[in-house]
Amino acid sequence: MDRVTKVIAYITRDGAGGKREMLVFEHRDYPDAGVQVPAGTVDPGEAPEDAVMREVEEETGLADCRMLGKLAVYDWFNLYSGEMNERHVFHLAAPDSTADSWTWIETGGGRVPEHEGYVFQFRWVALDQPPELAGNQGDYLQAIA
């Protein structure tokens, strides 16, 4: 069975009234993909800590997130791909200047032309009432709640 190393990023900020919020997104053109958080594949020879920062920048445009810590490493079987994923889950803090919502075209760090990229629509949700995240991405939210 193929095994792929993946990263997941829980990006948080202090929202209105001091309530903690988490960054989520939806695919504009693929609504059935569900609500997600930034995540992706670790490249060969890349440390998971480096991969999560790269994936966050590629998927959100945020280059200045601050690493708060690693929350978990666990195996998860991806029914869609048929692969075992070794998931590394991280907690990051968003820059203070981060917008309340925005749209971003994900091009895989320039590997895909912009007109072929995924269009992600970002927003903040209250961490004490998070939506159900696709692909079991929310398995470790209790670690930051």
Chimera marker file (.cmm) of the C-alpha trace (Angstrom):
<marker_set name="trace">
<marker id="1" x="0.000" y="0.000" z="0.000" r="1" g="1" b="0" radius="0.5"/>
<marker id="2" x="1.287" y="3.440" z="-0.894" r="1" g="1" b="0" radius="0.5"/>
<marker id="3" x="2.081" y="5.759" z="2.016" r="1" g="1" b="0" radius="0.5"/>
<marker id="4" x="2.079" y="9.534" z="1.591" r="1" g="1" b="0" radius="0.5"/>
<marker id="5" x="3.171" y="12.147" z="4.152" r="1" g="1" b="0" radius="0.5"/>
<marker id="6" x="0.666" y="14.992" z="4.507" r="1" g="1" b="0" radius="0.5"/>
<marker id="7" x="0.377" y="18.191" z="6.543" r="1" g="1" b="0" radius="0.5"/>
<marker id="8" x="-2.695" y="19.954" z="7.945" r="1" g="1" b="0" radius="0.5"/>
<marker id="9" x="-2.714" y="23.554" z="9.204" r="1" g="1" b="0" radius="0.5"/>
<marker id="10" x="-5.080" y="24.932" z="11.827" r="1" g="1" b="0" radius="0.5"/>
<marker id="11" x="-4.577" y="28.687" z="11.437" r="1" g="1" b="0" radius="0.5"/>
<marker id="12" x="-6.130" y="30.791" z="14.182" r="1" g="1" b="0" radius="0.5"/>
<marker id="13" x="-6.558" y="34.409" z="15.214" r="1" g="1" b="0" radius="0.5"/>
<marker id="14" x="-8.324" y="36.380" z="17.922" r="1" g="1" b="0" radius="0.5"/>
<marker id="15" x="-11.554" y="37.608" z="16.379" r="1" g="1" b="0" radius="0.5"/>
<marker id="16" x="-14.198" y="40.094" z="17.457" r="1" g="1" b="0" radius="0.5"/>
<marker id="17" x="-14.818" y="40.122" z="21.184" r="1" g="1" b="0" radius="0.5"/>
<marker id="18" x="-11.696" y="38.051" z="21.795" r="1" g="1" b="0" radius="0.5"/>
<marker id="19" x="-13.278" y="34.900" z="20.376" r="1" g="1" b="0" radius="0.5"/>
<marker id="20" x="-10.734" y="32.634" z="18.761" r="1" g="1" b="0" radius="0.5"/>
<marker id="21" x="-11.320" y="31.946" z="15.074" r="1" g="1" b="0" radius="0.5"/>
<marker id="22" x="-9.977" y="29.406" z="12.604" r="1" g="1" b="0" radius="0.5"/>
<marker id="23" x="-9.342" y="29.848" z="8.885" r="1" g="1" b="0" radius="0.5"/>
<marker id="24" x="-11.357" y="27.618" z="6.545" r="1" g="1" b="0" radius="0.5"/>
<marker id="25" x="-12.049" y="27.573" z="2.825" r="1" g="1" b="0" radius="0.5"/>
<marker id="26" x="-14.289" y="26.115" z="0.189" r="1" g="1" b="0" radius="0.5"/>
<marker id="27" x="-13.558" y="25.367" z="-3.481" r="1" g="1" b="0" radius="0.5"/>
<marker id="28" x="-15.562" y="27.854" z="-5.528" r="1" g="1" b="0" radius="0.5"/>
<marker id="29" x="-15.918" y="25.437" z="-8.448" r="1" g="1" b="0" radius="0.5"/>
<marker id="30" x="-16.188" y="22.226" z="-6.408" r="1" g="1" b="0" radius="0.5"/>
<marker id="31" x="-18.685" y="22.864" z="-3.590" r="1" g="1" b="0" radius="0.5"/>
<marker id="32" x="-18.999" y="19.125" z="-2.949" r="1" g="1" b="0" radius="0.5"/>
<marker id="33" x="-15.373" y="19.153" z="-1.723" r="1" g="1" b="0" radius="0.5"/>
<marker id="34" x="-16.695" y="20.584" z="1.558" r="1" g="1" b="0" radius="0.5"/>
<marker id="35" x="-15.185" y="22.944" z="4.089" r="1" g="1" b="0" radius="0.5"/>
<marker id="36" x="-11.439" y="22.477" z="4.494" r="1" g="1" b="0" radius="0.5"/>
<marker id="37" x="-8.320" y="23.884" z="6.128" r="1" g="1" b="0" radius="0.5"/>
<marker id="38" x="-4.978" y="24.363" z="4.339" r="1" g="1" b="0" radius="0.5"/>
<marker id="39" x="-3.275" y="21.018" z="3.822" r="1" g="1" b="0" radius="0.5"/>
<marker id="40" x="-1.076" y="19.206" z="1.358" r="1" g="1" b="0" radius="0.5"/>
<marker id="41" x="1.657" y="16.747" z="0.533" r="1" g="1" b="0" radius="0.5"/>
<marker id="42" x="5.199" y="16.800" z="1.879" r="1" g="1" b="0" radius="0.5"/>
<marker id="43" x="7.730" y="16.810" z="-0.970" r="1" g="1" b="0" radius="0.5"/>
<marker id="44" x="10.551" y="14.215" z="-0.967" r="1" g="1" b="0" radius="0.5"/>
<marker id="45" x="13.317" y="15.338" z="1.415" r="1" g="1" b="0" radius="0.5"/>
<marker id="46" x="11.156" y="18.145" z="2.864" r="1" g="1" b="0" radius="0.5"/>
<marker id="47" x="10.532" y="18.398" z="6.614" r="1" g="1" b="0" radius="0.5"/>
<marker id="48" x="6.840" y="18.481" z="7.586" r="1" g="1" b="0" radius="0.5"/>
<marker id="49" x="7.430" y="21.805" z="9.386" r="1" g="1" b="0" radius="0.5"/>
<marker id="50" x="8.705" y="23.324" z="6.129" r="1" g="1" b="0" radius="0.5"/>
<marker id="51" x="5.943" y="21.681" z="4.082" r="1" g="1" b="0" radius="0.5"/>
<marker id="52" x="3.140" y="23.120" z="6.190" r="1" g="1" b="0" radius="0.5"/>
<marker id="53" x="4.514" y="26.655" z="5.822" r="1" g="1" b="0" radius="0.5"/>
<marker id="54" x="4.914" y="26.170" z="2.055" r="1" g="1" b="0" radius="0.5"/>
<marker id="55" x="1.422" y="24.718" z="1.675" r="1" g="1" b="0" radius="0.5"/>
<marker id="56" x="-0.111" y="27.550" z="3.696" r="1" g="1" b="0" radius="0.5"/>
<marker id="57" x="1.534" y="30.155" z="1.486" r="1" g="1" b="0" radius="0.5"/>
<marker id="58" x="0.603" y="28.320" z="-1.734" r="1" g="1" b="0" radius="0.5"/>
<marker id="59" x="-3.014" y="27.747" z="-0.704" r="1" g="1" b="0" radius="0.5"/>
<marker id="60" x="-3.781" y="31.018" z="1.110" r="1" g="1" b="0" radius="0.5"/>
<marker id="61" x="-1.240" y="33.624" z="0.018" r="1" g="1" b="0" radius="0.5"/>
<marker id="62" x="-0.283" y="34.145" z="3.679" r="1" g="1" b="0" radius="0.5"/>
<marker id="63" x="3.495" y="34.262" z="3.942" r="1" g="1" b="0" radius="0.5"/>
<marker id="64" x="3.853" y="35.415" z="7.544" r="1" g="1" b="0" radius="0.5"/>
<marker id="65" x="2.016" y="32.861" z="9.645" r="1" g="1" b="0" radius="0.5"/>
<marker id="66" x="3.746" y="31.980" z="12.892" r="1" g="1" b="0" radius="0.5"/>
<marker id="67" x="4.253" y="28.366" z="13.956" r="1" g="1" b="0" radius="0.5"/>
<marker id="68" x="2.669" y="27.695" z="17.358" r="1" g="1" b="0" radius="0.5"/>
<marker id="69" x="3.377" y="23.988" z="17.477" r="1" g="1" b="0" radius="0.5"/>
<marker id="70" x="2.864" y="20.482" z="16.198" r="1" g="1" b="0" radius="0.5"/>
<marker id="71" x="-0.319" y="18.903" z="17.509" r="1" g="1" b="0" radius="0.5"/>
<marker id="72" x="-0.223" y="15.338" z="16.240" r="1" g="1" b="0" radius="0.5"/>
<marker id="73" x="1.114" y="12.724" z="13.855" r="1" g="1" b="0" radius="0.5"/>
<marker id="74" x="-1.277" y="9.941" z="12.927" r="1" g="1" b="0" radius="0.5"/>
<marker id="75" x="-2.212" y="7.559" z="10.128" r="1" g="1" b="0" radius="0.5"/>
<marker id="76" x="-5.392" y="8.067" z="8.119" r="1" g="1" b="0" radius="0.5"/>
<marker id="77" x="-6.539" y="5.900" z="5.217" r="1" g="1" b="0" radius="0.5"/>
<marker id="78" x="-7.691" y="7.992" z="2.258" r="1" g="1" b="0" radius="0.5"/>
<marker id="79" x="-10.565" y="6.076" z="0.670" r="1" g="1" b="0" radius="0.5"/>
<marker id="80" x="-10.515" y="8.347" z="-2.383" r="1" g="1" b="0" radius="0.5"/>
<marker id="81" x="-6.859" y="7.725" z="-3.288" r="1" g="1" b="0" radius="0.5"/>
<marker id="82" x="-6.444" y="4.317" z="-1.683" r="1" g="1" b="0" radius="0.5"/>
<marker id="83" x="-3.325" y="5.576" z="0.111" r="1" g="1" b="0" radius="0.5"/>
<marker id="84" x="-2.323" y="5.577" z="3.736" r="1" g="1" b="0" radius="0.5"/>
<marker id="85" x="-1.626" y="9.151" z="4.811" r="1" g="1" b="0" radius="0.5"/>
<marker id="86" x="0.802" y="9.946" z="7.604" r="1" g="1" b="0" radius="0.5"/>
<marker id="87" x="-0.743" y="13.221" z="8.755" r="1" g="1" b="0" radius="0.5"/>
<marker id="88" x="1.212" y="15.909" z="10.595" r="1" g="1" b="0" radius="0.5"/>
<marker id="89" x="-1.112" y="18.471" z="12.179" r="1" g="1" b="0" radius="0.5"/>
<marker id="90" x="0.162" y="21.950" z="13.045" r="1" g="1" b="0" radius="0.5"/>
<marker id="91" x="-1.220" y="25.023" z="14.786" r="1" g="1" b="0" radius="0.5"/>
<marker id="92" x="-0.296" y="28.391" z="13.256" r="1" g="1" b="0" radius="0.5"/>
<marker id="93" x="-1.178" y="31.988" z="14.083" r="1" g="1" b="0" radius="0.5"/>
<marker id="94" x="-2.304" y="34.290" z="11.290" r="1" g="1" b="0" radius="0.5"/>
<marker id="95" x="-0.669" y="37.693" z="10.822" r="1" g="1" b="0" radius="0.5"/>
<marker id="96" x="-2.617" y="40.523" z="12.477" r="1" g="1" b="0" radius="0.5"/>
<marker id="97" x="-3.240" y="42.114" z="9.087" r="1" g="1" b="0" radius="0.5"/>
<marker id="98" x="-5.079" y="39.085" z="7.660" r="1" g="1" b="0" radius="0.5"/>
<marker id="99" x="-8.358" y="39.957" z="5.923" r="1" g="1" b="0" radius="0.5"/>
<marker id="100" x="-11.738" y="38.713" z="7.147" r="1" g="1" b="0" radius="0.5"/>
<marker id="101" x="-12.340" y="36.895" z="3.850" r="1" g="1" b="0" radius="0.5"/>
<marker id="102" x="-10.663" y="36.582" z="0.455" r="1" g="1" b="0" radius="0.5"/>
<marker id="103" x="-10.410" y="34.516" z="-2.701" r="1" g="1" b="0" radius="0.5"/>
<marker id="104" x="-7.131" y="32.891" z="-3.739" r="1" g="1" b="0" radius="0.5"/>
<marker id="105" x="-6.127" y="30.936" z="-6.832" r="1" g="1" b="0" radius="0.5"/>
<marker id="106" x="-4.003" y="27.967" z="-5.814" r="1" g="1" b="0" radius="0.5"/>
<marker id="107" x="-1.428" y="27.148" z="-8.495" r="1" g="1" b="0" radius="0.5"/>
<marker id="108" x="0.754" y="24.627" z="-6.653" r="1" g="1" b="0" radius="0.5"/>
<marker id="109" x="3.508" y="27.180" z="-6.165" r="1" g="1" b="0" radius="0.5"/>
<marker id="110" x="3.424" y="28.110" z="-9.847" r="1" g="1" b="0" radius="0.5"/>
<marker id="111" x="3.425" y="24.549" z="-11.175" r="1" g="1" b="0" radius="0.5"/>
<marker id="112" x="-0.087" y="25.077" z="-12.607" r="1" g="1" b="0" radius="0.5"/>
<marker id="113" x="-1.071" y="28.068" z="-14.765" r="1" g="1" b="0" radius="0.5"/>
<marker id="114" x="-3.339" y="30.506" z="-12.917" r="1" g="1" b="0" radius="0.5"/>
<marker id="115" x="-6.255" y="29.875" z="-15.289" r="1" g="1" b="0" radius="0.5"/>
<marker id="116" x="-6.111" y="26.181" z="-14.329" r="1" g="1" b="0" radius="0.5"/>
<marker id="117" x="-5.683" y="26.704" z="-10.576" r="1" g="1" b="0" radius="0.5"/>
<marker id="118" x="-8.231" y="25.953" z="-7.885" r="1" g="1" b="0" radius="0.5"/>
<marker id="119" x="-10.209" y="28.968" z="-6.656" r="1" g="1" b="0" radius="0.5"/>
<marker id="120" x="-10.367" y="28.902" z="-2.852" r="1" g="1" b="0" radius="0.5"/>
<marker id="121" x="-12.731" y="31.145" z="-0.875" r="1" g="1" b="0" radius="0.5"/>
<marker id="122" x="-11.421" y="31.829" z="2.629" r="1" g="1" b="0" radius="0.5"/>
<marker id="123" x="-13.286" y="32.907" z="5.754" r="1" g="1" b="0" radius="0.5"/>
<marker id="124" x="-12.972" y="32.725" z="9.508" r="1" g="1" b="0" radius="0.5"/>
<marker id="125" x="-15.188" y="30.585" z="11.726" r="1" g="1" b="0" radius="0.5"/>
<marker id="126" x="-15.572" y="30.582" z="15.493" r="1" g="1" b="0" radius="0.5"/>
<marker id="127" x="-13.312" y="27.892" z="16.915" r="1" g="1" b="0" radius="0.5"/>
<marker id="128" x="-15.928" y="26.983" z="19.528" r="1" g="1" b="0" radius="0.5"/>
<marker id="129" x="-18.417" y="26.190" z="16.711" r="1" g="1" b="0" radius="0.5"/>
<marker id="130" x="-16.339" y="24.869" z="13.810" r="1" g="1" b="0" radius="0.5"/>
<marker id="131" x="-18.029" y="23.361" z="10.775" r="1" g="1" b="0" radius="0.5"/>
<marker id="132" x="-17.481" y="19.719" z="9.950" r="1" g="1" b="0" radius="0.5"/>
<marker id="133" x="-14.254" y="19.577" z="7.949" r="1" g="1" b="0" radius="0.5"/>
<marker id="134" x="-13.928" y="17.382" z="4.869" r="1" g="1" b="0" radius="0.5"/>
<marker id="135" x="-11.683" y="14.327" z="4.947" r="1" g="1" b="0" radius="0.5"/>
<marker id="136" x="-11.578" y="14.188" z="8.751" r="1" g="1" b="0" radius="0.5"/>
<marker id="137" x="-9.316" y="17.254" z="8.793" r="1" g="1" b="0" radius="0.5"/>
<marker id="138" x="-10.847" y="18.286" z="12.120" r="1" g="1" b="0" radius="0.5"/>
<marker id="139" x="-9.692" y="15.205" z="14.028" r="1" g="1" b="0" radius="0.5"/>
<marker id="140" x="-7.368" y="17.250" z="16.270" r="1" g="1" b="0" radius="0.5"/>
<marker id="141" x="-9.320" y="20.502" z="16.695" r="1" g="1" b="0" radius="0.5"/>
<marker id="142" x="-9.841" y="19.656" z="20.368" r="1" g="1" b="0" radius="0.5"/>
<marker id="143" x="-6.112" y="20.260" z="20.850" r="1" g="1" b="0" radius="0.5"/>
<marker id="144" x="-6.561" y="23.983" z="20.167" r="1" g="1" b="0" radius="0.5"/>
<marker id="145" x="-10.166" y="24.554" z="21.303" r="1" g="1" b="0" radius="0.5"/>
<link id1="1" id2="2" r="1" g="1" b="0" radius="0.2"/>
<link id1="2" id2="3" r="1" g="1" b="0" radius="0.2"/>
<link id1="3" id2="4" r="1" g="1" b="0" radius="0.2"/>
<link id1="4" id2="5" r="1" g="1" b="0" radius="0.2"/>
<link id1="5" id2="6" r="1" g="1" b="0" radius="0.2"/>
<link id1="6" id2="7" r="1" g="1" b="0" radius="0.2"/>
<link id1="7" id2="8" r="1" g="1" b="0" radius="0.2"/>
<link id1="8" id2="9" r="1" g="1" b="0" radius="0.2"/>
<link id1="9" id2="10" r="1" g="1" b="0" radius="0.2"/>
<link id1="10" id2="11" r="1" g="1" b="0" radius="0.2"/>
<link id1="11" id2="12" r="1" g="1" b="0" radius="0.2"/>
<link id1="12" id2="13" r="1" g="1" b="0" radius="0.2"/>
<link id1="13" id2="14" r="1" g="1" b="0" radius="0.2"/>
<link id1="14" id2="15" r="1" g="1" b="0" radius="0.2"/>
<link id1="15" id2="16" r="1" g="1" b="0" radius="0.2"/>
<link id1="16" id2="17" r="1" g="1" b="0" radius="0.2"/>
<link id1="17" id2="18" r="1" g="1" b="0" radius="0.2"/>
<link id1="18" id2="19" r="1" g="1" b="0" radius="0.2"/>
<link id1="19" id2="20" r="1" g="1" b="0" radius="0.2"/>
<link id1="20" id2="21" r="1" g="1" b="0" radius="0.2"/>
<link id1="21" id2="22" r="1" g="1" b="0" radius="0.2"/>
<link id1="22" id2="23" r="1" g="1" b="0" radius="0.2"/>
<link id1="23" id2="24" r="1" g="1" b="0" radius="0.2"/>
<link id1="24" id2="25" r="1" g="1" b="0" radius="0.2"/>
<link id1="25" id2="26" r="1" g="1" b="0" radius="0.2"/>
<link id1="26" id2="27" r="1" g="1" b="0" radius="0.2"/>
<link id1="27" id2="28" r="1" g="1" b="0" radius="0.2"/>
<link id1="28" id2="29" r="1" g="1" b="0" radius="0.2"/>
<link id1="29" id2="30" r="1" g="1" b="0" radius="0.2"/>
<link id1="30" id2="31" r="1" g="1" b="0" radius="0.2"/>
<link id1="31" id2="32" r="1" g="1" b="0" radius="0.2"/>
<link id1="32" id2="33" r="1" g="1" b="0" radius="0.2"/>
<link id1="33" id2="34" r="1" g="1" b="0" radius="0.2"/>
<link id1="34" id2="35" r="1" g="1" b="0" radius="0.2"/>
<link id1="35" id2="36" r="1" g="1" b="0" radius="0.2"/>
<link id1="36" id2="37" r="1" g="1" b="0" radius="0.2"/>
<link id1="37" id2="38" r="1" g="1" b="0" radius="0.2"/>
<link id1="38" id2="39" r="1" g="1" b="0" radius="0.2"/>
<link id1="39" id2="40" r="1" g="1" b="0" radius="0.2"/>
<link id1="40" id2="41" r="1" g="1" b="0" radius="0.2"/>
<link id1="41" id2="42" r="1" g="1" b="0" radius="0.2"/>
<link id1="42" id2="43" r="1" g="1" b="0" radius="0.2"/>
<link id1="43" id2="44" r="1" g="1" b="0" radius="0.2"/>
<link id1="44" id2="45" r="1" g="1" b="0" radius="0.2"/>
<link id1="45" id2="46" r="1" g="1" b="0" radius="0.2"/>
<link id1="46" id2="47" r="1" g="1" b="0" radius="0.2"/>
<link id1="47" id2="48" r="1" g="1" b="0" radius="0.2"/>
<link id1="48" id2="49" r="1" g="1" b="0" radius="0.2"/>
<link id1="49" id2="50" r="1" g="1" b="0" radius="0.2"/>
<link id1="50" id2="51" r="1" g="1" b="0" radius="0.2"/>
<link id1="51" id2="52" r="1" g="1" b="0" radius="0.2"/>
<link id1="52" id2="53" r="1" g="1" b="0" radius="0.2"/>
<link id1="53" id2="54" r="1" g="1" b="0" radius="0.2"/>
<link id1="54" id2="55" r="1" g="1" b="0" radius="0.2"/>
<link id1="55" id2="56" r="1" g="1" b="0" radius="0.2"/>
<link id1="56" id2="57" r="1" g="1" b="0" radius="0.2"/>
<link id1="57" id2="58" r="1" g="1" b="0" radius="0.2"/>
<link id1="58" id2="59" r="1" g="1" b="0" radius="0.2"/>
<link id1="59" id2="60" r="1" g="1" b="0" radius="0.2"/>
<link id1="60" id2="61" r="1" g="1" b="0" radius="0.2"/>
<link id1="61" id2="62" r="1" g="1" b="0" radius="0.2"/>
<link id1="62" id2="63" r="1" g="1" b="0" radius="0.2"/>
<link id1="63" id2="64" r="1" g="1" b="0" radius="0.2"/>
<link id1="64" id2="65" r="1" g="1" b="0" radius="0.2"/>
<link id1="65" id2="66" r="1" g="1" b="0" radius="0.2"/>
<link id1="66" id2="67" r="1" g="1" b="0" radius="0.2"/>
<link id1="67" id2="68" r="1" g="1" b="0" radius="0.2"/>
<link id1="68" id2="69" r="1" g="1" b="0" radius="0.2"/>
<link id1="69" id2="70" r="1" g="1" b="0" radius="0.2"/>
<link id1="70" id2="71" r="1" g="1" b="0" radius="0.2"/>
<link id1="71" id2="72" r="1" g="1" b="0" radius="0.2"/>
<link id1="72" id2="73" r="1" g="1" b="0" radius="0.2"/>
<link id1="73" id2="74" r="1" g="1" b="0" radius="0.2"/>
<link id1="74" id2="75" r="1" g="1" b="0" radius="0.2"/>
<link id1="75" id2="76" r="1" g="1" b="0" radius="0.2"/>
<link id1="76" id2="77" r="1" g="1" b="0" radius="0.2"/>
<link id1="77" id2="78" r="1" g="1" b="0" radius="0.2"/>
<link id1="78" id2="79" r="1" g="1" b="0" radius="0.2"/>
<link id1="79" id2="80" r="1" g="1" b="0" radius="0.2"/>
<link id1="80" id2="81" r="1" g="1" b="0" radius="0.2"/>
<link id1="81" id2="82" r="1" g="1" b="0" radius="0.2"/>
<link id1="82" id2="83" r="1" g="1" b="0" radius="0.2"/>
<link id1="83" id2="84" r="1" g="1" b="0" radius="0.2"/>
<link id1="84" id2="85" r="1" g="1" b="0" radius="0.2"/>
<link id1="85" id2="86" r="1" g="1" b="0" radius="0.2"/>
<link id1="86" id2="87" r="1" g="1" b="0" radius="0.2"/>
<link id1="87" id2="88" r="1" g="1" b="0" radius="0.2"/>
<link id1="88" id2="89" r="1" g="1" b="0" radius="0.2"/>
<link id1="89" id2="90" r="1" g="1" b="0" radius="0.2"/>
<link id1="90" id2="91" r="1" g="1" b="0" radius="0.2"/>
<link id1="91" id2="92" r="1" g="1" b="0" radius="0.2"/>
<link id1="92" id2="93" r="1" g="1" b="0" radius="0.2"/>
<link id1="93" id2="94" r="1" g="1" b="0" radius="0.2"/>
<link id1="94" id2="95" r="1" g="1" b="0" radius="0.2"/>
<link id1="95" id2="96" r="1" g="1" b="0" radius="0.2"/>
<link id1="96" id2="97" r="1" g="1" b="0" radius="0.2"/>
<link id1="97" id2="98" r="1" g="1" b="0" radius="0.2"/>
<link id1="98" id2="99" r="1" g="1" b="0" radius="0.2"/>
<link id1="99" id2="100" r="1" g="1" b="0" radius="0.2"/>
<link id1="100" id2="101" r="1" g="1" b="0" radius="0.2"/>
<link id1="101" id2="102" r="1" g="1" b="0" radius="0.2"/>
<link id1="102" id2="103" r="1" g="1" b="0" radius="0.2"/>
<link id1="103" id2="104" r="1" g="1" b="0" radius="0.2"/>
<link id1="104" id2="105" r="1" g="1" b="0" radius="0.2"/>
<link id1="105" id2="106" r="1" g="1" b="0" radius="0.2"/>
<link id1="106" id2="107" r="1" g="1" b="0" radius="0.2"/>
<link id1="107" id2="108" r="1" g="1" b="0" radius="0.2"/>
<link id1="108" id2="109" r="1" g="1" b="0" radius="0.2"/>
<link id1="109" id2="110" r="1" g="1" b="0" radius="0.2"/>
<link id1="110" id2="111" r="1" g="1" b="0" radius="0.2"/>
<link id1="111" id2="112" r="1" g="1" b="0" radius="0.2"/>
<link id1="112" id2="113" r="1" g="1" b="0" radius="0.2"/>
<link id1="113" id2="114" r="1" g="1" b="0" radius="0.2"/>
<link id1="114" id2="115" r="1" g="1" b="0" radius="0.2"/>
<link id1="115" id2="116" r="1" g="1" b="0" radius="0.2"/>
<link id1="116" id2="117" r="1" g="1" b="0" radius="0.2"/>
<link id1="117" id2="118" r="1" g="1" b="0" radius="0.2"/>
<link id1="118" id2="119" r="1" g="1" b="0" radius="0.2"/>
<link id1="119" id2="120" r="1" g="1" b="0" radius="0.2"/>
<link id1="120" id2="121" r="1" g="1" b="0" radius="0.2"/>
<link id1="121" id2="122" r="1" g="1" b="0" radius="0.2"/>
<link id1="122" id2="123" r="1" g="1" b="0" radius="0.2"/>
<link id1="123" id2="124" r="1" g="1" b="0" radius="0.2"/>
<link id1="124" id2="125" r="1" g="1" b="0" radius="0.2"/>
<link id1="125" id2="126" r="1" g="1" b="0" radius="0.2"/>
<link id1="126" id2="127" r="1" g="1" b="0" radius="0.2"/>
<link id1="127" id2="128" r="1" g="1" b="0" radius="0.2"/>
<link id1="128" id2="129" r="1" g="1" b="0" radius="0.2"/>
<link id1="129" id2="130" r="1" g="1" b="0" radius="0.2"/>
<link id1="130" id2="131" r="1" g="1" b="0" radius="0.2"/>
<link id1="131" id2="132" r="1" g="1" b="0" radius="0.2"/>
<link id1="132" id2="133" r="1" g="1" b="0" radius="0.2"/>
<link id1="133" id2="134" r="1" g="1" b="0" radius="0.2"/>
<link id1="134" id2="135" r="1" g="1" b="0" radius="0.2"/>
<link id1="135" id2="136" r="1" g="1" b="0" radius="0.2"/>
<link id1="136" id2="137" r="1" g="1" b="0" radius="0.2"/>
<link id1="137" id2="138" r="1" g="1" b="0" radius="0.2"/>
<link id1="138" id2="139" r="1" g="1" b="0" radius="0.2"/>
<link id1="139" id2="140" r="1" g="1" b="0" radius="0.2"/>
<link id1="140" id2="141" r="1" g="1" b="0" radius="0.2"/>
<link id1="141" id2="142" r="1" g="1" b="0" radius="0.2"/>
<link id1="142" id2="143" r="1" g="1" b="0" radius="0.2"/>
<link id1="143" id2="144" r="1" g="1" b="0" radius="0.2"/>
<link id1="144" id2="145" r="1" g="1" b="0" radius="0.2"/>
</marker_set>
